[in-house]
Amino acid sequence: MSAPPSFDVADFPVPHGREEEWRFTPLERLRGLHDGTAVANGAGVKVAVDAPDGVTVEAVGRDDERLGTAGTPVDRVAAQAYSSFEQASVVTVPKEAVLTEPIRIAVHGEGGTAFAHQVIELGAFAEAVVVIDHTGDAVLAANVDFVLGDGAKLTVVTVQDWDDKAVHCSQHNALIGRDASFKSVVVTFGGDLVRLHPRVAYQGTGGEAELFGLYFTDRGQHHEHRLFVDHNTQHCKSNAVYKGALQGDDAHAVWIGDVLIQAAAEGTDTYEMNRNLVLTDGARVDSVPNLEIETGEIVGAGHASATGRFDDEQLFYLMARGIPEQEARRLVVRGFFAELVQQIGIDDVEARLIAKIEEELEASVA
């Protein structure tokens, strides 16, 4: 039985790995984030925000009333992050503002341990794109809140392109207003261990959430994505599609997709899917879709999960037309990820991710 959500780290027992929410996570690689031994230091992370005119960027104290409004920590690491940060960053897009350039948030690790809290807030009928880019080396635990006013539209791209030794745990909370639209694109390449927990809840009818994810898990890496969509309001939609590729010994990817349709959430329309492509021996995938329905008055609900190797027919088709095997493999992987890369909608970010995929594929050939 999981502990109920809480902002107080004392309300969560230290995990031992037998708990359902921790059974896939190698606790010894969390560098003390889970048991209270991790201590923030001055060489943690450096955060820089580049925002268009009209957007407000603030550094606020722990007593700011906007903090924590999108969601409550659901595990000990998220509660530790909330209890330990000194200042939070709040980025506010005023109502009815339609941004033509993205807000870019660069989080660069400088070798230490850090706890952080970030709030992205959109006023009613505002529209924005936010890119949160993680690079460098750090041990980071964070909470990121997305608060959407009625009719607002927000696209968030979070990129985990850490150095090889980095550890990153983060809970993403999205609170979606009436008739608002939220799109999340999570991209994970780097790090020794990355554990992300995207969560969605609605505070008005007509809300829509799209959750997309792309991960490329290499030798020895642990990438874990745990989604939760709480359909707590009538006539809302959600769609989750995550795809991953794995290669190398002890590459481990975990995807947990939880959707709850509460009794009051009549008219819900939801679907979740996870697909994994295993490129070499020695890699492991755990994929667990869950769907809990408390009312029969819904539009639709479903889930799917698939893990496999290269499609021999695809390879044969390409090789029969004179394409060398390694190039054919690259084409298959590019096609596998193409749908999700196109969801980003930012040319320079898409180009960077395509280049990163090529780099990973070159490594698999070497």
C-alpha positions in Angstrom: 0.0 0.0 0.0 1.5 3.3 -1.1 1.7 6.2 1.3 -0.8 9.0 0.6 0.5 12.1 -1.2 2.2 14.6 1.2 4.6 17.6 1.2 6.2 16.2 4.3 9.1 13.8 3.7 8.5 12.2 7.2 5.2 10.9 5.9 7.0 8.5 3.6 9.0 5.5 4.9 12.5 5.0 3.5 11.9 2.6 0.5 13.7 -0.8 0.5 12.9 -1.9 -3.1 10.1 -4.3 -2.3 7.4 -1.6 -2.6 5.3 -1.5 -5.8 6.4 2.0 -6.7 10.1 1.2 -6.1 10.5 -2.5 -7.2 12.0 -1.6 -10.6 14.4 1.2 -9.3 18.0 0.4 -8.3 17.9 2.3 -5.0 21.7 2.1 -4.5 22.1 4.3 -7.5 19.9 7.1 -6.2 22.9 8.6 -4.4 20.9 9.1 -1.2 17.9 10.9 -2.7 15.6 8.3 -1.2 16.9 8.0 2.3 17.8 11.5 3.4 21.5 11.2 3.1 21.8 13.4 0.0 22.7 17.0 0.9 22.5 20.0 -1.4 25.8 21.8 -2.1 26.8 24.8 -4.0 28.0 22.9 -7.1 24.5 21.5 -7.9 22.7 22.9 -10.9 22.6 26.3 -12.7 19.3 27.4 -14.1 18.9 30.0 -16.8 15.5 31.1 -18.2 15.2 32.8 -21.6 11.7 34.1 -22.0 10.0 36.4 -24.6 8.7 39.8 -23.7 5.7 39.9 -21.5 6.6 36.7 -19.6 7.3 37.2 -15.9 10.2 35.2 -14.4 10.5 35.2 -10.6 12.7 33.6 -7.9 10.4 33.1 -4.9 10.7 31.8 -1.4 9.1 28.7 0.1 6.1 30.6 1.4 4.9 31.6 -2.1 1.2 30.5 -2.3 1.6 29.3 -5.9 4.0 26.5 -5.0 2.5 23.0 -4.8 -0.9 24.0 -6.3 -0.6 21.6 -9.3 0.0 18.5 -7.3 1.4 16.9 -4.1 4.5 14.7 -3.9 3.6 11.0 -4.2 6.9 9.5 -3.1 9.7 10.1 -0.7 12.1 11.6 -3.3 9.6 14.2 -4.5 8.7 15.1 -0.9 12.4 15.4 -0.1 12.8 17.8 -3.1 9.9 19.9 -1.9 11.2 20.0 1.7 14.8 20.9 0.6 14.7 23.6 -2.0 15.6 27.1 -1.0 14.2 29.2 -3.8 11.7 28.2 -6.6 11.4 29.6 -10.1 8.0 30.8 -11.2 7.4 31.6 -14.9 4.1 33.3 -15.7 2.4 33.8 -19.0 -0.4 36.4 -18.7 -3.9 35.7 -19.8 -4.6 35.8 -23.5 -0.9 36.2 -24.4 0.0 34.1 -27.4 3.8 33.6 -27.5 5.5 33.2 -30.9 8.8 32.1 -29.5 9.4 29.3 -26.9 10.4 29.9 -23.3 13.7 28.1 -22.8 14.8 26.8 -19.4 18.4 25.5 -19.3 19.2 23.3 -16.3 23.0 22.5 -16.3 24.5 20.2 -13.7 27.8 21.3 -12.2 28.8 18.2 -10.4 26.9 18.5 -7.1 23.5 17.6 -5.5 20.5 19.9 -5.8 16.8 20.1 -5.0 14.6 22.3 -7.1 11.0 23.5 -7.7 9.8 25.1 -11.0 6.3 26.5 -11.7 5.0 27.3 -15.2 1.7 29.2 -15.0 -0.5 30.2 -18.0 -3.4 32.6 -17.6 -6.7 32.0 -19.3 -6.5 31.6 -23.1 -2.8 32.0 -23.1 -0.7 29.9 -25.5 3.0 29.0 -25.0 5.7 26.4 -25.7 8.3 25.7 -23.0 11.6 23.7 -23.5 13.3 22.5 -20.4 16.8 21.2 -21.2 18.9 19.2 -18.7 22.6 18.8 -19.4 25.9 18.3 -17.4 26.4 16.2 -14.3 24.3 16.4 -11.2 22.3 14.6 -8.6 18.9 16.3 -8.9 15.5 15.9 -7.3 12.8 18.3 -8.4 9.1 19.0 -8.7 7.8 20.8 -11.8 4.3 22.3 -11.8 2.3 23.3 -14.9 -0.9 25.3 -14.1 -3.2 26.0 -17.1 -6.0 28.5 -16.8 -9.3 28.0 -18.7 -8.8 27.7 -22.4 -5.0 27.9 -22.2 -2.7 25.8 -24.5 0.7 24.7 -23.3 3.3 22.5 -25.0 6.2 21.4 -22.8 9.3 19.6 -24.1 11.6 18.2 -21.4 15.0 16.9 -22.6 17.2 14.7 -20.4 20.6 14.8 -22.1 22.7 14.4 -19.0 26.3 13.2 -18.7 26.8 9.5 -18.0 27.0 9.7 -14.2 24.0 12.0 -13.5 21.0 11.0 -11.4 17.7 12.8 -12.0 14.3 12.2 -10.3 11.4 14.5 -11.0 7.7 14.7 -10.5 5.8 16.7 -13.2 2.4 17.9 -12.1 -0.1 19.3 -14.7 -3.3 20.9 -13.6 -5.5 21.5 -16.6 -8.3 24.2 -16.6 -11.6 24.1 -18.3 -11.3 23.5 -22.1 -7.4 23.8 -21.8 -4.9 21.7 -23.7 -1.7 20.3 -22.4 1.0 18.5 -24.4 4.1 17.0 -22.9 7.0 15.6 -24.8 9.5 13.9 -22.6 12.9 13.0 -24.3 15.4 10.9 -22.3 18.9 10.0 -23.5 21.5 10.6 -20.9 22.2 10.0 -17.2 23.1 6.9 -15.1 19.6 6.9 -13.6 16.6 9.0 -14.7 13.2 8.5 -13.0 10.4 10.8 -14.1 6.8 10.9 -12.8 4.5 12.9 -15.1 1.0 13.4 -13.6 -2.1 15.0 -14.9 -5.3 16.2 -13.2 -8.2 18.3 -14.5 -10.0 21.3 -12.8 -12.7 21.8 -15.4 -14.6 20.0 -18.1 -13.3 19.8 -21.7 -9.6 19.5 -20.7 -7.2 17.6 -23.0 -3.8 16.1 -22.3 -1.3 14.5 -24.7 1.7 12.8 -23.2 4.4 11.7 -25.5 7.8 10.2 -24.7 10.9 9.1 -26.4 13.8 7.4 -24.7 17.0 5.7 -25.9 18.5 3.6 -23.1 22.2 2.6 -23.5 24.6 0.2 -21.8 24.1 0.3 -18.0 21.5 3.1 -18.0 18.3 3.0 -16.1 15.4 5.1 -17.5 12.1 5.0 -15.7 8.9 6.8 -16.7 5.9 6.5 -14.4 2.7 8.2 -15.8 -0.5 8.9 -13.9 -3.6 10.5 -15.4 -6.4 11.3 -13.0 -9.7 11.7 -14.8 -11.5 13.4 -12.0 -13.8 15.6 -14.1 -16.4 15.0 -16.8 -15.8 15.1 -20.6 -12.0 15.3 -20.6 -9.5 13.5 -22.9 -6.0 12.0 -22.5 -3.7 10.2 -24.9 -0.3 8.8 -23.9 2.3 7.4 -26.4 5.8 6.5 -25.2 8.4 4.8 -27.4 11.9 3.5 -26.4 14.9 1.9 -27.9 17.5 -0.1 -25.9 20.9 -1.4 -26.6 23.9 -2.7 -24.6 24.3 -4.9 -21.5 22.2 -3.9 -18.5 20.3 -1.2 -20.3 17.0 -1.1 -18.4 13.9 0.9 -19.3 10.7 1.0 -17.2 7.4 2.4 -18.3 4.4 2.5 -15.9 1.2 3.9 -17.3 -1.7 4.5 -14.8 -5.0 6.0 -15.8 -7.8 6.4 -13.2 -11.3 7.3 -14.4 -13.2 8.3 -11.3 -17.0 7.8 -10.9 -17.7 11.5 -11.5 -15.7 11.5 -14.8 -18.4 10.6 -17.2 -17.6 11.2 -20.9 -13.9 10.4 -20.5 -11.9 9.4 -23.6 -8.5 8.0 -22.9 -5.8 5.8 -24.4 -2.2 4.9 -23.5 0.4 3.0 -25.5 4.1 2.0 -24.9 6.3 0.4 -27.5 9.9 -0.7 -27.1 12.5 -1.8 -29.7 15.3 -3.9 -28.3 18.4 -3.5 -30.5 20.9 -5.9 -28.7 21.1 -8.7 -26.3 21.5 -7.8 -22.6 18.8 -5.1 -22.5 15.7 -5.3 -20.4 12.3 -3.6 -20.5 9.5 -3.6 -17.9 6.2 -2.1 -19.3 3.1 -2.0 -17.2 -0.1 -0.3 -18.5 -2.9 0.0 -15.9 -6.5 1.3 -16.3 -9.0 1.7 -13.5 -12.5 2.6 -14.4 -15.1 3.6 -11.8 -17.9 4.5 -14.3 -19.4 2.9 -17.3 -20.5 6.2 -18.9 -17.3 6.9 -20.9 -16.5 7.5 -24.6 -13.6 5.1 -24.7 -10.6 3.7 -22.7 -7.8 1.4 -23.7 -4.1 0.6 -23.4 -1.5 -1.3 -25.3 2.1 -2.4 -24.7 4.6 -4.1 -27.1 8.3 -5.0 -26.9 10.2 -6.6 -29.7 13.3 -6.7 -31.9 13.8 -5.5 -35.4 11.1 -6.5 -37.8 12.8 -9.0 -40.1 10.4 -8.2 -42.9 11.2 -4.5 -42.8 14.9 -5.3 -42.9 14.5 -7.7 -45.8 12.4 -5.2 -47.7 15.1 -2.5 -47.4 18.1 -4.8 -48.0 16.4 -6.3 -51.1 16.5 -2.8 -52.6 20.2 -2.5 -52.2 20.4 -0.8 -48.8 23.2 -2.2 -46.5 22.0 -3.9 -43.3 23.3 -1.2 -40.9 21.8 1.6 -42.9 18.5 -0.4 -43.0 18.6 -0.7 -39.3 19.1 3.0 -38.9 16.1 3.7 -41.2 13.9 1.4 -39.1 14.8 3.1 -35.9 14.3 6.6 -37.4 10.9 5.5 -38.6 10.1 4.1 -35.2 10.7 7.5 -33.5 9.6 9.8 -36.3 6.0 10.2 -35.0 7.2 11.4 -31.7 10.0 13.7 -32.9 7.4 15.5 -35.1 5.3 16.2 -32.0 8.0 18.6 -30.8 7.3 21.3 -33.4 10.6 23.2 -32.7 13.0 22.8 -35.6 16.3 23.2 -33.7 15.2 20.8 -31.0 14.0 18.2 -33.5 17.3 18.4 -35.4 19.3 18.0 -32.2 17.3 14.9 -31.3 17.6 13.3 -34.7 21.4 13.9 -34.5 21.4 12.3 -31.0 19.5 9.2 -32.3 22.1 9.0 -35.1 24.9 9.2 -32.5 23.3 6.4 -30.5 22.9 4.2 -33.6 26.6 4.8 -34.6 27.6 3.6 -31.1 25.6 0.4 -31.6 27.5 -0.3 -34.8 30.9 0.5 -33.4 
